Amino acid sequence: MPAILVTNDDGVSSPGIHALADALKALGEVTVVAPTQEASAIGHALTLRRPLRIDAHGGGVYAVDGTPTDCVNLGVDVILKRRPDLVVSGINKGWNLGDDVTYSGTVAGAMEGALLGIPAVAVSLRRTPEFDFSHAAEAAVTVARAALAHRWPARTFLNINVNTGPPKGFRVTTQARRNHVTQIDSRVDPRGQAYYWIEEALDEWHPDGGRTDYEAVMEGYVSVTPLQADLTDYDAMETLDGVLKARF
């Protein structure tokens, strides 16, 4: 039976991770290793300056006082003591589309699995006042089953985003691009000390003929985007090489 490691960035108590774990039990033996507290927007952070502790909750569920990346590493090396057949991260309470994957702890959990040579999937659901994780869980099982049956290129992992309600189907997509402007809200506390809130001032997505993850979910499809950790801009290499050779 395949071993499946489940993590997230919303924390071990999030209903999304338990909906995901329950659904994946149809495919294999599921172990949940997730942050003790919410670790959203923490990206691919790794805890290096303090010790980490594992708290066993029973029933194959473990909490780690660290990041999703920490959870995957401790899950593999300490809890399972071997590489699982699949890492699945989610279900995140809110989409991880386009450029936002660089901030996402949910996506980072899947990325860490891929870097360790394990097939990996991240799953996110549109943020609404009331979450229904059932359709996202079903989509995750469909993609996870394919991931267990078929190998894709090394260090590649899949980013799934799901809208509310029954999806029309699946669409393989690219990362969307957007005009992203960050606004800093500066305030002063009762003791006269400054503090700050980071907010999004602009959030405009660029359409691309229906190919992007944002367009797919807005049209009611499950978006499945193959991602990789390699950030090299290969198209720019020749230009940059010529510029540097001309200078030196």
Biotite code that builds the C-alpha atoms (Angstrom):
import biotite.structure as struc

atoms = struc.array([
    struc.Atom([0.000, 0.000, 0.000], chain_id="A", res_id=1, res_name="MET", atom_name="CA", element="C"),
    struc.Atom([1.451, 3.414, -0.943], chain_id="A", res_id=2, res_name="PRO", atom_name="CA", element="C"),
    struc.Atom([2.645, 5.658, 1.874], chain_id="A", res_id=3, res_name="ALA", atom_name="CA", element="C"),
    struc.Atom([1.260, 9.190, 1.598], chain_id="A", res_id=4, res_name="ILE", atom_name="CA", element="C"),
    struc.Atom([2.582, 12.106, 3.656], chain_id="A", res_id=5, res_name="LEU", atom_name="CA", element="C"),
    struc.Atom([0.099, 14.972, 4.098], chain_id="A", res_id=6, res_name="VAL", atom_name="CA", element="C"),
    struc.Atom([1.032, 18.468, 5.273], chain_id="A", res_id=7, res_name="THR", atom_name="CA", element="C"),
    struc.Atom([-0.238, 22.061, 4.980], chain_id="A", res_id=8, res_name="ASN", atom_name="CA", element="C"),
    struc.Atom([0.418, 25.622, 6.144], chain_id="A", res_id=9, res_name="ASP", atom_name="CA", element="C"),
    struc.Atom([-2.952, 26.267, 7.828], chain_id="A", res_id=10, res_name="ASP", atom_name="CA", element="C"),
    struc.Atom([-1.950, 24.094, 10.770], chain_id="A", res_id=11, res_name="GLY", atom_name="CA", element="C"),
    struc.Atom([-2.632, 20.593, 12.023], chain_id="A", res_id=12, res_name="VAL", atom_name="CA", element="C"),
    struc.Atom([-6.105, 21.561, 13.310], chain_id="A", res_id=13, res_name="SER", atom_name="CA", element="C"),
    struc.Atom([-7.343, 22.951, 9.993], chain_id="A", res_id=14, res_name="SER", atom_name="CA", element="C"),
    struc.Atom([-10.400, 21.072, 8.672], chain_id="A", res_id=15, res_name="PRO", atom_name="CA", element="C"),
    struc.Atom([-8.887, 21.197, 5.182], chain_id="A", res_id=16, res_name="GLY", atom_name="CA", element="C"),
    struc.Atom([-5.992, 18.910, 6.028], chain_id="A", res_id=17, res_name="ILE", atom_name="CA", element="C"),
    struc.Atom([-8.278, 16.344, 7.652], chain_id="A", res_id=18, res_name="HIS", atom_name="CA", element="C"),
    struc.Atom([-10.681, 16.380, 4.698], chain_id="A", res_id=19, res_name="ALA", atom_name="CA", element="C"),
    struc.Atom([-7.688, 15.773, 2.448], chain_id="A", res_id=20, res_name="LEU", atom_name="CA", element="C"),
    struc.Atom([-6.228, 13.013, 4.613], chain_id="A", res_id=21, res_name="ALA", atom_name="CA", element="C"),
    struc.Atom([-9.552, 11.216, 4.883], chain_id="A", res_id=22, res_name="ASP", atom_name="CA", element="C"),
    struc.Atom([-10.046, 11.293, 1.115], chain_id="A", res_id=23, res_name="ALA", atom_name="CA", element="C"),
    struc.Atom([-6.511, 10.053, 0.397], chain_id="A", res_id=24, res_name="LEU", atom_name="CA", element="C"),
    struc.Atom([-6.991, 6.991, 2.614], chain_id="A", res_id=25, res_name="LYS", atom_name="CA", element="C"),
    struc.Atom([-8.688, 5.403, -0.387], chain_id="A", res_id=26, res_name="ALA", atom_name="CA", element="C"),
    struc.Atom([-5.267, 5.361, -2.089], chain_id="A", res_id=27, res_name="LEU", atom_name="CA", element="C"),
    struc.Atom([-2.855, 4.380, 0.661], chain_id="A", res_id=28, res_name="GLY", atom_name="CA", element="C"),
    struc.Atom([-1.599, 4.700, 4.214], chain_id="A", res_id=29, res_name="GLU", atom_name="CA", element="C"),
    struc.Atom([-1.816, 8.373, 5.195], chain_id="A", res_id=30, res_name="VAL", atom_name="CA", element="C"),
    struc.Atom([0.381, 10.137, 7.740], chain_id="A", res_id=31, res_name="THR", atom_name="CA", element="C"),
    struc.Atom([-0.334, 13.773, 8.613], chain_id="A", res_id=32, res_name="VAL", atom_name="CA", element="C"),
    struc.Atom([2.589, 15.986, 9.667], chain_id="A", res_id=33, res_name="VAL", atom_name="CA", element="C"),
    struc.Atom([1.628, 19.655, 9.876], chain_id="A", res_id=34, res_name="ALA", atom_name="CA", element="C"),
    struc.Atom([2.534, 22.854, 11.737], chain_id="A", res_id=35, res_name="PRO", atom_name="CA", element="C"),
    struc.Atom([1.280, 23.204, 15.292], chain_id="A", res_id=36, res_name="THR", atom_name="CA", element="C"),
    struc.Atom([0.012, 26.684, 14.428], chain_id="A", res_id=37, res_name="GLN", atom_name="CA", element="C"),
    struc.Atom([-0.932, 28.422, 11.206], chain_id="A", res_id=38, res_name="GLU", atom_name="CA", element="C"),
    struc.Atom([2.100, 29.129, 9.022], chain_id="A", res_id=39, res_name="ALA", atom_name="CA", element="C"),
    struc.Atom([0.464, 30.785, 6.004], chain_id="A", res_id=40, res_name="SER", atom_name="CA", element="C"),
    struc.Atom([2.552, 32.864, 3.577], chain_id="A", res_id=41, res_name="ALA", atom_name="CA", element="C"),
    struc.Atom([5.758, 31.543, 5.124], chain_id="A", res_id=42, res_name="ILE", atom_name="CA", element="C"),
    struc.Atom([7.060, 30.298, 1.794], chain_id="A", res_id=43, res_name="GLY", atom_name="CA", element="C"),
    struc.Atom([9.830, 27.724, 1.670], chain_id="A", res_id=44, res_name="HIS", atom_name="CA", element="C"),
    struc.Atom([11.255, 28.615, 5.078], chain_id="A", res_id=45, res_name="ALA", atom_name="CA", element="C"),
    struc.Atom([13.353, 26.100, 6.996], chain_id="A", res_id=46, res_name="LEU", atom_name="CA", element="C"),
    struc.Atom([13.875, 26.437, 10.759], chain_id="A", res_id=47, res_name="THR", atom_name="CA", element="C"),
    struc.Atom([17.602, 26.500, 11.526], chain_id="A", res_id=48, res_name="LEU", atom_name="CA", element="C"),
    struc.Atom([18.029, 28.604, 14.681], chain_id="A", res_id=49, res_name="ARG", atom_name="CA", element="C"),
    struc.Atom([16.015, 26.666, 17.250], chain_id="A", res_id=50, res_name="ARG", atom_name="CA", element="C"),
    struc.Atom([15.110, 23.036, 17.918], chain_id="A", res_id=51, res_name="PRO", atom_name="CA", element="C"),
    struc.Atom([11.913, 21.493, 16.601], chain_id="A", res_id=52, res_name="LEU", atom_name="CA", element="C"),
    struc.Atom([9.525, 19.295, 18.536], chain_id="A", res_id=53, res_name="ARG", atom_name="CA", element="C"),
    struc.Atom([7.013, 16.695, 17.382], chain_id="A", res_id=54, res_name="ILE", atom_name="CA", element="C"),
    struc.Atom([3.699, 16.191, 19.170], chain_id="A", res_id=55, res_name="ASP", atom_name="CA", element="C"),
    struc.Atom([1.845, 12.952, 18.361], chain_id="A", res_id=56, res_name="ALA", atom_name="CA", element="C"),
    struc.Atom([-1.927, 13.481, 18.222], chain_id="A", res_id=57, res_name="HIS", atom_name="CA", element="C"),
    struc.Atom([-2.757, 9.839, 17.567], chain_id="A", res_id=58, res_name="GLY", atom_name="CA", element="C"),
    struc.Atom([-4.227, 8.177, 14.507], chain_id="A", res_id=59, res_name="GLY", atom_name="CA", element="C"),
    struc.Atom([-1.198, 8.941, 12.347], chain_id="A", res_id=60, res_name="GLY", atom_name="CA", element="C"),
    struc.Atom([-1.397, 12.701, 12.981], chain_id="A", res_id=61, res_name="VAL", atom_name="CA", element="C"),
    struc.Atom([1.658, 14.668, 14.142], chain_id="A", res_id=62, res_name="TYR", atom_name="CA", element="C"),
    struc.Atom([2.203, 18.350, 14.861], chain_id="A", res_id=63, res_name="ALA", atom_name="CA", element="C"),
    struc.Atom([5.559, 20.105, 14.428], chain_id="A", res_id=64, res_name="VAL", atom_name="CA", element="C"),
    struc.Atom([6.277, 23.557, 15.864], chain_id="A", res_id=65, res_name="ASP", atom_name="CA", element="C"),
    struc.Atom([7.774, 24.693, 12.574], chain_id="A", res_id=66, res_name="GLY", atom_name="CA", element="C"),
    struc.Atom([7.089, 25.328, 8.898], chain_id="A", res_id=67, res_name="THR", atom_name="CA", element="C"),
    struc.Atom([5.583, 23.064, 6.220], chain_id="A", res_id=68, res_name="PRO", atom_name="CA", element="C"),
    struc.Atom([9.115, 22.475, 4.907], chain_id="A", res_id=69, res_name="THR", atom_name="CA", element="C"),
    struc.Atom([10.180, 21.385, 8.392], chain_id="A", res_id=70, res_name="ASP", atom_name="CA", element="C"),
    struc.Atom([7.171, 19.074, 8.542], chain_id="A", res_id=71, res_name="CYS", atom_name="CA", element="C"),
    struc.Atom([8.049, 17.284, 5.322], chain_id="A", res_id=72, res_name="VAL", atom_name="CA", element="C"),
    struc.Atom([11.652, 16.729, 6.407], chain_id="A", res_id=73, res_name="ASN", atom_name="CA", element="C"),
    struc.Atom([10.741, 15.464, 9.869], chain_id="A", res_id=74, res_name="LEU", atom_name="CA", element="C"),
    struc.Atom([7.935, 13.398, 8.412], chain_id="A", res_id=75, res_name="GLY", atom_name="CA", element="C"),
    struc.Atom([10.332, 11.648, 6.047], chain_id="A", res_id=76, res_name="VAL", atom_name="CA", element="C"),
    struc.Atom([13.387, 11.260, 8.306], chain_id="A", res_id=77, res_name="ASP", atom_name="CA", element="C"),
    struc.Atom([11.929, 10.912, 11.807], chain_id="A", res_id=78, res_name="VAL", atom_name="CA", element="C"),
    struc.Atom([8.306, 9.755, 11.607], chain_id="A", res_id=79, res_name="ILE", atom_name="CA", element="C"),
    struc.Atom([8.155, 7.549, 8.515], chain_id="A", res_id=80, res_name="LEU", atom_name="CA", element="C"),
    struc.Atom([11.919, 6.891, 8.470], chain_id="A", res_id=81, res_name="LYS", atom_name="CA", element="C"),
    struc.Atom([11.721, 6.477, 4.706], chain_id="A", res_id=82, res_name="ARG", atom_name="CA", element="C"),
    struc.Atom([10.612, 8.360, 1.646], chain_id="A", res_id=83, res_name="ARG", atom_name="CA", element="C"),
    struc.Atom([6.851, 8.114, 1.107], chain_id="A", res_id=84, res_name="PRO", atom_name="CA", element="C"),
    struc.Atom([5.397, 7.397, -2.296], chain_id="A", res_id=85, res_name="ASP", atom_name="CA", element="C"),
    struc.Atom([3.627, 10.763, -2.400], chain_id="A", res_id=86, res_name="LEU", atom_name="CA", element="C"),
    struc.Atom([3.531, 14.118, -0.579], chain_id="A", res_id=87, res_name="VAL", atom_name="CA", element="C"),
    struc.Atom([0.267, 16.077, -0.685], chain_id="A", res_id=88, res_name="VAL", atom_name="CA", element="C"),
    struc.Atom([-0.008, 19.567, 0.834], chain_id="A", res_id=89, res_name="SER", atom_name="CA", element="C"),
    struc.Atom([-3.358, 21.207, 1.605], chain_id="A", res_id=90, res_name="GLY", atom_name="CA", element="C"),
    struc.Atom([-6.235, 21.737, 1.382], chain_id="A", res_id=91, res_name="ILE", atom_name="CA", element="C"),
    struc.Atom([-5.344, 25.394, 1.755], chain_id="A", res_id=92, res_name="ASN", atom_name="CA", element="C"),
    struc.Atom([-8.064, 27.858, 2.766], chain_id="A", res_id=93, res_name="LYS", atom_name="CA", element="C"),
    struc.Atom([-7.566, 30.201, -0.182], chain_id="A", res_id=94, res_name="GLY", atom_name="CA", element="C"),
    struc.Atom([-6.151, 29.908, -3.683], chain_id="A", res_id=95, res_name="TRP", atom_name="CA", element="C"),
    struc.Atom([-2.445, 29.737, -4.458], chain_id="A", res_id=96, res_name="ASN", atom_name="CA", element="C"),
    struc.Atom([-2.433, 31.067, -8.003], chain_id="A", res_id=97, res_name="LEU", atom_name="CA", element="C"),
    struc.Atom([0.174, 32.672, -10.224], chain_id="A", res_id=98, res_name="GLY", atom_name="CA", element="C"),
    struc.Atom([2.872, 34.645, -8.447], chain_id="A", res_id=99, res_name="ASP", atom_name="CA", element="C"),
    struc.Atom([1.393, 33.770, -5.050], chain_id="A", res_id=100, res_name="ASP", atom_name="CA", element="C"),
    struc.Atom([3.039, 30.339, -5.179], chain_id="A", res_id=101, res_name="VAL", atom_name="CA", element="C"),
    struc.Atom([6.291, 32.029, -4.139], chain_id="A", res_id=102, res_name="THR", atom_name="CA", element="C"),
    struc.Atom([4.735, 33.052, -0.797], chain_id="A", res_id=103, res_name="TYR", atom_name="CA", element="C"),
    struc.Atom([2.711, 29.920, -0.151], chain_id="A", res_id=104, res_name="SER", atom_name="CA", element="C"),
    struc.Atom([3.665, 27.511, 2.610], chain_id="A", res_id=105, res_name="GLY", atom_name="CA", element="C"),
    struc.Atom([1.240, 25.003, 1.092], chain_id="A", res_id=106, res_name="THR", atom_name="CA", element="C"),
    struc.Atom([3.068, 25.063, -2.233], chain_id="A", res_id=107, res_name="VAL", atom_name="CA", element="C"),
    struc.Atom([6.404, 24.958, -0.386], chain_id="A", res_id=108, res_name="ALA", atom_name="CA", element="C"),
    struc.Atom([5.393, 21.716, 1.319], chain_id="A", res_id=109, res_name="GLY", atom_name="CA", element="C"),
    struc.Atom([4.906, 20.079, -2.070], chain_id="A", res_id=110, res_name="ALA", atom_name="CA", element="C"),
    struc.Atom([8.094, 21.673, -3.395], chain_id="A", res_id=111, res_name="MET", atom_name="CA", element="C"),
    struc.Atom([10.112, 20.177, -0.558], chain_id="A", res_id=112, res_name="GLU", atom_name="CA", element="C"),
    struc.Atom([8.729, 16.777, -1.411], chain_id="A", res_id=113, res_name="GLY", atom_name="CA", element="C"),
    struc.Atom([9.798, 17.242, -5.028], chain_id="A", res_id=114, res_name="ALA", atom_name="CA", element="C"),
    struc.Atom([13.280, 18.358, -3.973], chain_id="A", res_id=115, res_name="LEU", atom_name="CA", element="C"),
    struc.Atom([13.566, 15.149, -1.965], chain_id="A", res_id=116, res_name="LEU", atom_name="CA", element="C"),
    struc.Atom([12.696, 13.168, -5.086], chain_id="A", res_id=117, res_name="GLY", atom_name="CA", element="C"),
    struc.Atom([9.109, 12.382, -4.079], chain_id="A", res_id=118, res_name="ILE", atom_name="CA", element="C"),
    struc.Atom([6.070, 12.990, -6.334], chain_id="A", res_id=119, res_name="PRO", atom_name="CA", element="C"),
    struc.Atom([4.189, 15.873, -4.749], chain_id="A", res_id=120, res_name="ALA", atom_name="CA", element="C"),
    struc.Atom([0.940, 17.817, -5.064], chain_id="A", res_id=121, res_name="VAL", atom_name="CA", element="C"),
    struc.Atom([-0.343, 21.069, -3.510], chain_id="A", res_id=122, res_name="ALA", atom_name="CA", element="C"),
    struc.Atom([-4.103, 21.660, -3.201], chain_id="A", res_id=123, res_name="VAL", atom_name="CA", element="C"),
    struc.Atom([-5.866, 24.987, -2.564], chain_id="A", res_id=124, res_name="SER", atom_name="CA", element="C"),
    struc.Atom([-9.525, 26.035, -2.422], chain_id="A", res_id=125, res_name="LEU", atom_name="CA", element="C"),
    struc.Atom([-11.104, 29.422, -3.053], chain_id="A", res_id=126, res_name="ARG", atom_name="CA", element="C"),
    struc.Atom([-11.572, 31.424, 0.147], chain_id="A", res_id=127, res_name="ARG", atom_name="CA", element="C"),
    struc.Atom([-15.227, 31.804, 1.121], chain_id="A", res_id=128, res_name="THR", atom_name="CA", element="C"),
    struc.Atom([-17.072, 32.467, 4.402], chain_id="A", res_id=129, res_name="PRO", atom_name="CA", element="C"),
    struc.Atom([-18.002, 28.773, 4.618], chain_id="A", res_id=130, res_name="GLU", atom_name="CA", element="C"),
    struc.Atom([-15.592, 26.157, 3.267], chain_id="A", res_id=131, res_name="PHE", atom_name="CA", element="C"),
    struc.Atom([-16.775, 22.998, 1.524], chain_id="A", res_id=132, res_name="ASP", atom_name="CA", element="C"),
    struc.Atom([-13.643, 20.890, 1.026], chain_id="A", res_id=133, res_name="PHE", atom_name="CA", element="C"),
    struc.Atom([-15.387, 17.948, -0.632], chain_id="A", res_id=134, res_name="SER", atom_name="CA", element="C"),
    struc.Atom([-14.792, 18.897, -4.279], chain_id="A", res_id=135, res_name="HIS", atom_name="CA", element="C"),
    struc.Atom([-11.177, 19.893, -3.639], chain_id="A", res_id=136, res_name="ALA", atom_name="CA", element="C"),
    struc.Atom([-10.601, 16.596, -1.834], chain_id="A", res_id=137, res_name="ALA", atom_name="CA", element="C"),
    struc.Atom([-12.072, 14.661, -4.772], chain_id="A", res_id=138, res_name="GLU", atom_name="CA", element="C"),
    struc.Atom([-9.849, 16.580, -7.184], chain_id="A", res_id=139, res_name="ALA", atom_name="CA", element="C"),
    struc.Atom([-6.824, 15.857, -5.010], chain_id="A", res_id=140, res_name="ALA", atom_name="CA", element="C"),
    struc.Atom([-7.573, 12.131, -5.039], chain_id="A", res_id=141, res_name="VAL", atom_name="CA", element="C"),
    struc.Atom([-7.888, 12.136, -8.841], chain_id="A", res_id=142, res_name="THR", atom_name="CA", element="C"),
    struc.Atom([-4.533, 13.882, -9.308], chain_id="A", res_id=143, res_name="VAL", atom_name="CA", element="C"),
    struc.Atom([-2.862, 11.864, -6.531], chain_id="A", res_id=144, res_name="ALA", atom_name="CA", element="C"),
    struc.Atom([-3.960, 8.625, -8.187], chain_id="A", res_id=145, res_name="ARG", atom_name="CA", element="C"),
    struc.Atom([-2.380, 9.799, -11.446], chain_id="A", res_id=146, res_name="ALA", atom_name="CA", element="C"),
    struc.Atom([0.769, 10.858, -9.586], chain_id="A", res_id=147, res_name="ALA", atom_name="CA", element="C"),
    struc.Atom([1.139, 7.404, -8.069], chain_id="A", res_id=148, res_name="LEU", atom_name="CA", element="C"),
    struc.Atom([0.615, 5.696, -11.429], chain_id="A", res_id=149, res_name="ALA", atom_name="CA", element="C"),
    struc.Atom([2.703, 7.936, -13.700], chain_id="A", res_id=150, res_name="HIS", atom_name="CA", element="C"),
    struc.Atom([6.116, 9.515, -13.257], chain_id="A", res_id=151, res_name="ARG", atom_name="CA", element="C"),
    struc.Atom([6.720, 13.079, -14.387], chain_id="A", res_id=152, res_name="TRP", atom_name="CA", element="C"),
    struc.Atom([10.109, 14.831, -14.668], chain_id="A", res_id=153, res_name="PRO", atom_name="CA", element="C"),
    struc.Atom([12.270, 14.879, -11.558], chain_id="A", res_id=154, res_name="ALA", atom_name="CA", element="C"),
    struc.Atom([11.800, 17.885, -9.232], chain_id="A", res_id=155, res_name="ARG", atom_name="CA", element="C"),
    struc.Atom([8.452, 18.713, -10.839], chain_id="A", res_id=156, res_name="THR", atom_name="CA", element="C"),
    struc.Atom([5.342, 18.933, -8.673], chain_id="A", res_id=157, res_name="PHE", atom_name="CA", element="C"),
    struc.Atom([1.687, 19.821, -9.279], chain_id="A", res_id=158, res_name="LEU", atom_name="CA", element="C"),
    struc.Atom([-0.231, 22.833, -7.978], chain_id="A", res_id=159, res_name="ASN", atom_name="CA", element="C"),
    struc.Atom([-4.021, 22.314, -7.853], chain_id="A", res_id=160, res_name="ILE", atom_name="CA", element="C"),
    struc.Atom([-6.542, 25.124, -7.360], chain_id="A", res_id=161, res_name="ASN", atom_name="CA", element="C"),
    struc.Atom([-10.275, 24.530, -7.016], chain_id="A", res_id=162, res_name="VAL", atom_name="CA", element="C"),
    struc.Atom([-13.252, 26.894, -7.145], chain_id="A", res_id=163, res_name="ASN", atom_name="CA", element="C"),
    struc.Atom([-16.399, 26.415, -5.090], chain_id="A", res_id=164, res_name="THR", atom_name="CA", element="C"),
    struc.Atom([-19.067, 23.980, -6.229], chain_id="A", res_id=165, res_name="GLY", atom_name="CA", element="C"),
    struc.Atom([-18.770, 20.970, -8.555], chain_id="A", res_id=166, res_name="PRO", atom_name="CA", element="C"),
    struc.Atom([-15.993, 21.579, -11.124], chain_id="A", res_id=167, res_name="PRO", atom_name="CA", element="C"),
    struc.Atom([-16.538, 21.339, -14.865], chain_id="A", res_id=168, res_name="LYS", atom_name="CA", element="C"),
    struc.Atom([-13.404, 19.242, -15.222], chain_id="A", res_id=169, res_name="GLY", atom_name="CA", element="C"),
    struc.Atom([-9.627, 19.578, -15.124], chain_id="A", res_id=170, res_name="PHE", atom_name="CA", element="C"),
    struc.Atom([-7.438, 21.972, -17.054], chain_id="A", res_id=171, res_name="ARG", atom_name="CA", element="C"),
    struc.Atom([-3.632, 21.874, -17.241], chain_id="A", res_id=172, res_name="VAL", atom_name="CA", element="C"),
    struc.Atom([-2.486, 25.471, -16.865], chain_id="A", res_id=173, res_name="THR", atom_name="CA", element="C"),
    struc.Atom([0.364, 27.934, -16.602], chain_id="A", res_id=174, res_name="THR", atom_name="CA", element="C"),
    struc.Atom([1.022, 30.362, -13.754], chain_id="A", res_id=175, res_name="GLN", atom_name="CA", element="C"),
    struc.Atom([-0.924, 33.573, -14.176], chain_id="A", res_id=176, res_name="ALA", atom_name="CA", element="C"),
    struc.Atom([0.763, 36.976, -13.947], chain_id="A", res_id=177, res_name="ARG", atom_name="CA", element="C"),
    struc.Atom([-0.669, 40.018, -12.248], chain_id="A", res_id=178, res_name="ARG", atom_name="CA", element="C"),
    struc.Atom([-0.007, 43.630, -11.406], chain_id="A", res_id=179, res_name="ASN", atom_name="CA", element="C"),
    struc.Atom([0.927, 43.262, -7.765], chain_id="A", res_id=180, res_name="HIS", atom_name="CA", element="C"),
    struc.Atom([1.276, 46.368, -5.631], chain_id="A", res_id=181, res_name="VAL", atom_name="CA", element="C"),
    struc.Atom([1.984, 46.115, -1.908], chain_id="A", res_id=182, res_name="THR", atom_name="CA", element="C"),
    struc.Atom([0.708, 48.831, 0.397], chain_id="A", res_id=183, res_name="GLN", atom_name="CA", element="C"),
    struc.Atom([2.202, 49.443, 3.834], chain_id="A", res_id=184, res_name="ILE", atom_name="CA", element="C"),
    struc.Atom([-0.279, 50.672, 6.425], chain_id="A", res_id=185, res_name="ASP", atom_name="CA", element="C"),
    struc.Atom([1.729, 52.539, 9.085], chain_id="A", res_id=186, res_name="SER", atom_name="CA", element="C"),
    struc.Atom([0.198, 52.963, 12.556], chain_id="A", res_id=187, res_name="ARG", atom_name="CA", element="C"),
    struc.Atom([1.232, 53.965, 16.070], chain_id="A", res_id=188, res_name="VAL", atom_name="CA", element="C"),
    struc.Atom([0.392, 51.945, 19.175], chain_id="A", res_id=189, res_name="ASP", atom_name="CA", element="C"),
    struc.Atom([-0.793, 53.493, 22.497], chain_id="A", res_id=190, res_name="PRO", atom_name="CA", element="C"),
    struc.Atom([2.844, 53.727, 23.645], chain_id="A", res_id=191, res_name="ARG", atom_name="CA", element="C"),
    struc.Atom([3.856, 55.762, 20.624], chain_id="A", res_id=192, res_name="GLY", atom_name="CA", element="C"),
    struc.Atom([5.700, 52.937, 18.877], chain_id="A", res_id=193, res_name="GLN", atom_name="CA", element="C"),
    struc.Atom([5.270, 52.476, 15.145], chain_id="A", res_id=194, res_name="ALA", atom_name="CA", element="C"),
    struc.Atom([3.919, 49.242, 13.695], chain_id="A", res_id=195, res_name="TYR", atom_name="CA", element="C"),
    struc.Atom([2.934, 48.166, 10.193], chain_id="A", res_id=196, res_name="TYR", atom_name="CA", element="C"),
    struc.Atom([0.427, 46.056, 8.270], chain_id="A", res_id=197, res_name="TRP", atom_name="CA", element="C"),
    struc.Atom([1.295, 44.785, 4.796], chain_id="A", res_id=198, res_name="ILE", atom_name="CA", element="C"),
    struc.Atom([-1.716, 44.899, 2.473], chain_id="A", res_id=199, res_name="GLU", atom_name="CA", element="C"),
    struc.Atom([-2.461, 44.297, -1.191], chain_id="A", res_id=200, res_name="GLU", atom_name="CA", element="C"),
    struc.Atom([-3.320, 47.558, -2.938], chain_id="A", res_id=201, res_name="ALA", atom_name="CA", element="C"),
    struc.Atom([-3.697, 46.143, -6.451], chain_id="A", res_id=202, res_name="LEU", atom_name="CA", element="C"),
    struc.Atom([-4.537, 42.663, -7.656], chain_id="A", res_id=203, res_name="ASP", atom_name="CA", element="C"),
    struc.Atom([-5.140, 42.583, -11.426], chain_id="A", res_id=204, res_name="GLU", atom_name="CA", element="C"),
    struc.Atom([-4.623, 39.314, -13.268], chain_id="A", res_id=205, res_name="TRP", atom_name="CA", element="C"),
    struc.Atom([-3.412, 39.154, -16.879], chain_id="A", res_id=206, res_name="HIS", atom_name="CA", element="C"),
    struc.Atom([-5.473, 36.894, -19.176], chain_id="A", res_id=207, res_name="PRO", atom_name="CA", element="C"),
    struc.Atom([-3.595, 34.571, -21.529], chain_id="A", res_id=208, res_name="ASP", atom_name="CA", element="C"),
    struc.Atom([-6.082, 32.903, -23.820], chain_id="A", res_id=209, res_name="GLY", atom_name="CA", element="C"),
    struc.Atom([-7.533, 30.730, -21.082], chain_id="A", res_id=210, res_name="GLY", atom_name="CA", element="C"),
    struc.Atom([-4.237, 28.969, -20.365], chain_id="A", res_id=211, res_name="ARG", atom_name="CA", element="C"),
    struc.Atom([-3.587, 30.327, -16.874], chain_id="A", res_id=212, res_name="THR", atom_name="CA", element="C"),
    struc.Atom([-4.514, 28.920, -13.508], chain_id="A", res_id=213, res_name="ASP", atom_name="CA", element="C"),
    struc.Atom([-6.545, 32.027, -12.652], chain_id="A", res_id=214, res_name="TYR", atom_name="CA", element="C"),
    struc.Atom([-8.626, 31.825, -15.843], chain_id="A", res_id=215, res_name="GLU", atom_name="CA", element="C"),
    struc.Atom([-9.265, 28.112, -15.342], chain_id="A", res_id=216, res_name="ALA", atom_name="CA", element="C"),
    struc.Atom([-10.631, 28.429, -11.813], chain_id="A", res_id=217, res_name="VAL", atom_name="CA", element="C"),
    struc.Atom([-12.690, 31.481, -12.699], chain_id="A", res_id=218, res_name="MET", atom_name="CA", element="C"),
    struc.Atom([-14.311, 29.434, -15.474], chain_id="A", res_id=219, res_name="GLU", atom_name="CA", element="C"),
    struc.Atom([-15.136, 26.647, -13.021], chain_id="A", res_id=220, res_name="GLY", atom_name="CA", element="C"),
    struc.Atom([-12.344, 24.177, -13.793], chain_id="A", res_id=221, res_name="TYR", atom_name="CA", element="C"),
    struc.Atom([-9.814, 22.543, -11.517], chain_id="A", res_id=222, res_name="VAL", atom_name="CA", element="C"),
    struc.Atom([-6.479, 24.118, -12.393], chain_id="A", res_id=223, res_name="SER", atom_name="CA", element="C"),
    struc.Atom([-3.465, 21.780, -12.413], chain_id="A", res_id=224, res_name="VAL", atom_name="CA", element="C"),
    struc.Atom([-0.140, 23.547, -12.948], chain_id="A", res_id=225, res_name="THR", atom_name="CA", element="C"),
    struc.Atom([3.157, 21.646, -13.177], chain_id="A", res_id=226, res_name="PRO", atom_name="CA", element="C"),
    struc.Atom([5.797, 23.595, -11.252], chain_id="A", res_id=227, res_name="LEU", atom_name="CA", element="C"),
    struc.Atom([9.507, 23.167, -10.613], chain_id="A", res_id=228, res_name="GLN", atom_name="CA", element="C"),
    struc.Atom([12.005, 24.630, -8.189], chain_id="A", res_id=229, res_name="ALA", atom_name="CA", element="C"),
    struc.Atom([14.419, 25.649, -10.961], chain_id="A", res_id=230, res_name="ASP", atom_name="CA", element="C"),
    struc.Atom([14.004, 29.438, -11.298], chain_id="A", res_id=231, res_name="LEU", atom_name="CA", element="C"),
    struc.Atom([16.631, 29.808, -14.018], chain_id="A", res_id=232, res_name="THR", atom_name="CA", element="C"),
    struc.Atom([15.585, 32.080, -16.897], chain_id="A", res_id=233, res_name="ASP", atom_name="CA", element="C"),
    struc.Atom([17.054, 30.006, -19.710], chain_id="A", res_id=234, res_name="TYR", atom_name="CA", element="C"),
    struc.Atom([15.944, 32.474, -22.401], chain_id="A", res_id=235, res_name="ASP", atom_name="CA", element="C"),
    struc.Atom([18.025, 35.194, -20.751], chain_id="A", res_id=236, res_name="ALA", atom_name="CA", element="C"),
    struc.Atom([21.223, 33.170, -20.416], chain_id="A", res_id=237, res_name="MET", atom_name="CA", element="C"),
    struc.Atom([22.594, 33.846, -23.901], chain_id="A", res_id=238, res_name="GLU", atom_name="CA", element="C"),
    struc.Atom([21.855, 37.580, -23.672], chain_id="A", res_id=239, res_name="THR", atom_name="CA", element="C"),
    struc.Atom([23.437, 37.843, -20.225], chain_id="A", res_id=240, res_name="LEU", atom_name="CA", element="C"),
    struc.Atom([26.473, 35.869, -21.361], chain_id="A", res_id=241, res_name="ASP", atom_name="CA", element="C"),
    struc.Atom([26.978, 38.284, -24.260], chain_id="A", res_id=242, res_name="GLY", atom_name="CA", element="C"),
    struc.Atom([26.636, 41.317, -22.017], chain_id="A", res_id=243, res_name="VAL", atom_name="CA", element="C"),
    struc.Atom([29.192, 40.029, -19.533], chain_id="A", res_id=244, res_name="LEU", atom_name="CA", element="C"),
    struc.Atom([31.673, 39.000, -22.217], chain_id="A", res_id=245, res_name="LYS", atom_name="CA", element="C"),
    struc.Atom([31.423, 42.480, -23.760], chain_id="A", res_id=246, res_name="ALA", atom_name="CA", element="C"),
    struc.Atom([32.290, 44.086, -20.409], chain_id="A", res_id=247, res_name="ARG", atom_name="CA", element="C"),
    struc.Atom([35.181, 41.876, -19.434], chain_id="A", res_id=248, res_name="PHE", atom_name="CA", element="C"),
])
